[in-house]
């Protein structure tokens, strides 16, 4: 079965793997961040397969168990940053609005996905919150890039810390109240000067993100 599945992948392994990940991302609204979405990616090829990938083939291409799901989540997050670059925006707030909107089609799957991202590879918590911090920081940095931010020195760091904290808070709010998330983001920007003073130290920023993502993990059924 595995040999048959891989024989249907004529392109180099890494190239076809990347292609299937791109094709799996649009399937997330229907299938969630699941191995099923990855298996069905071959049905969306220009020359589609007659059936989804076997579970063994999914494991070979994307990893065992939840590792494959984390691979799909990572691809979806990468696509989110690409989406920020593809849509014209007016200022960093507009860039963060665009990124929040990107969440909407998969919102029902995000709580579990975010909890999975910070879950330990083996056993029980403690959680690994580094991916959560990296997620918020990468979106803040992308927002600055797409708006051609010219900050230098300490202001470069402080601005990104502030934007990461604002986005993390807005995204957490979005999970429970998507209708009010845009207004909540506006409110955070209105008080951005206060947020910047509070979160100017990296340690405080880390504590803030940790608290937010622990709440996400606790609300999930993963643990």
C-alpha angles and dihedrals in degrees: 000000000000093000090050093049094049092045086065089062103078097168123082111288098247094045094050092043090055091046092052091049090054090050092047094056095072088050093061095088089059103034104022124224091319142132086248091065089051092048092051093050091090089062088065096054117119084251099033123211119244092238139016121272116276118251089250091055091049089053092048093050103036110015141268124302114322091000088078090051090051088051090055092047089052091051090049091050090049090051089051091059090047088052090056089057094048099055121070111239137184108226134328093294089058090050091054091047089054091051092050090051089053088064095057101086091053100032095119089059099043102085092058092041094052091047089052091051092060096038118115118254092237136019126349134327146311088125124228102234097176093097089053092054092045091050095056093040093051092052091049091050092048091050089054092047096050091049092047094239111199099196116140136185119005092347090062090059097039094051093053093046090052094047092046091053092047092049094045091052093046093048093049089049090049092059092063101027112021093168093060098038095096092052090046090053089051090052092051091052091049088059094036094121090060092045090051092055093047097045101038092110118074092222092058090047091052092050091050094052091043092056092048096049094043086058089052093050092047091052091052127088092227094093 
